[in-house]
Every structure is written in structure tokens, then in C-alpha cells.
Amino acid sequence: MTAASMSGKSLRRSASTGRVGVWLVIAAAFQWALLGPVARVAFAEGVPPLTVAFWRALFAALLFAAHATVTRAEALRAGDRVSAMLLGVVAVAGLYVAYFNSVQLGGAALSAILLYSAPVWVAIGTYLVFRERVRPREAAALLLTLGGVVLVALFPATGNADVQATPAGVAWGLGSGVAYAVYFLLGRSLFANNAPARVMSWALATGAAVLAPFVQWDAFTWRAWAAIAFLAFVATYGAYLSNANGLRLIGPSRASTIATLEPVLAVIAAYFLWGEQLSTVGIVGAVAVIGGVVLSARER
């Protein structure tokens, strides 16, 4: 076999691996995008946001613990356990509560866009905590994202959906963006030094424990249980696994850029499932948010 033919096969394998990685990240974005629209099914069946958040966290924690056991992942480092539990308090319990309340009060489309205010809070956090300076292009990306969030919040519209974008819904949506930013800030070292399944099982279990006192232990309909199971199995466990494997194959820069499909897909899903739609100005804001995130991802 010649060196040229070997090189050709290597390039084909690399291209094939890249395509697999891209589709895995797209799959993760699609699974995450269904969070809001499917959560509304449980809400419509009378299940409160805190209860939905609890069962999602508990079931997903069990799935990740089983995954870590089957794959024989190393135990979480003792020095990282407090950080993993803090991740569970803020970026699991806090994020779930904020996001699901935003979905209930403002709709799935609005919530998905406001969640993507996270890059702004990440940049602020990295400066305050890690003293990393924000470069000009990155600052432009943040301003674009923030401007888009403002437009979406002020001119949302919800079409035929039986929800209205209230100030409380906007506030919860921005809060979910802050909590999502904490996930990246705390996860920066946690995921670098530990098996992701171990980190997620600790964080999700802690989040479930924090939410447990607020759960309503009423009987649910089968539709509510089906929605909750979907959130745990597909939109949490499946999404994180798809994203982690895609990230490993194509790297963080391409993966983070592709992941910006999530809010777009969420808006599309919310339209088809619930009749939600953004106003014309809101759509401009959504494009600005996504553009800002893409610009920030390319900068990294």
C-alpha cells in the first residue's frame, strides 16, 4: 500500500468522523430544543414546574449513575465533590426552576431565546472570577447577544399559544441564562478532571434533593409521566451524551457553534406543537442572539 493511498484513507476516516461528530451535536441541540415544548405537556396536565424539575433531575441522575457504573468510570475526586454539589444547587435546581417557570409564564419560544443570554453572563463571570479580559470582537458578540435579548423580551408575541410574555416570564428566562452560565463556569474544571457521567450524577442528585421539599406528590396522568420521562431520558441524559461524544470528535469551537441551532429548533418546535410565534421584531432579536453566540464561538 502506497503512502498516498494510506493518506487518502486517513483523510476519508477523518471526514467521516467529523460528519458523525457534527450529527451528534445536532442531535443534542434537537433534544435540548424539545425541553420547553414537552415540559408544557406536563404543565397542561397540572404538574407544577418544581415537580417537573424534581422528577427530571432524579431520573436523569439515576441514568447517569448507571452509565458511570457500567462504563466503570473513576469515582468523582474528593476535592471536587463540593463543587459538583454546588453545580447541582445552582445549575440544576436553579436552572430547572428558572427555565420551567419561564416556559410556563412566557412560552417555550421566548424561554429558549432568553436562555441564550448565558454567553453574556459567562463573559462577566470569567472576568470577575478568572480575571480573563474580554477582547473587542468578543465584546461585540456580547453586545449583539444582549441587544437581541432585549428585543425578544420587549416584542415577544406568542401567536395562538395560551401564554403571555409577562415581566416575570422574562425575568425567569434571564435567570435561567445566569444559571446556565454557572454550569459552564463551574464545569470548566469539573469536566476536565472527572468523568462527565460522575459529575452529572452528583449534580443531578443534589439538584433533586434541593427540589424535593417543594414537590407536590399528587397522582399524575400518563401524559404527564410520559412528558417527564422524555425530559429525563431524551432531553437530559441523551442530549448530554450526544453532545459529549460530538465534542470529543469535532472539538469545542465547532460544537459550540453548531449548538446554536438549539434556540432555532426550540422556536420551530414551539410553533408546531403549541402555536407559539415570535413577533417580527422578536425574530430579529432571536437572530441577533444566535449571531452573537456564533461570533463568540468563532472567537474561541
Buried (B, 14 or more C-beta within 10 A) or exposed (E): EEEEEEEEEEEEEEEEEBEBBBBBBBBBBBBBBBBBBBBBBBBBBEBBBBBBBBBBBBBBBBBBBEBBEEEEBEEBBEEBBEBBBBBBBBBBBBBBBBBBBBBBBBBBBBBBBBBBBBBBBBBBBBEEEEEEEBEEEBBBBBEBBBBBBBBBBEBBBBBEBEBEBBEEBBBBBBBBBBBBBBBBBBBBEBBEEBBBBBBBBBBBBBBBBBBEEBBEEEEBBEEBBBBBBBBBBBBBBBBBBBBBBBBEBBEEEBBBBBBBBBBBBBBBBBBEBBBBBBBEBBBBBBBBBBBBBBBBBEBE
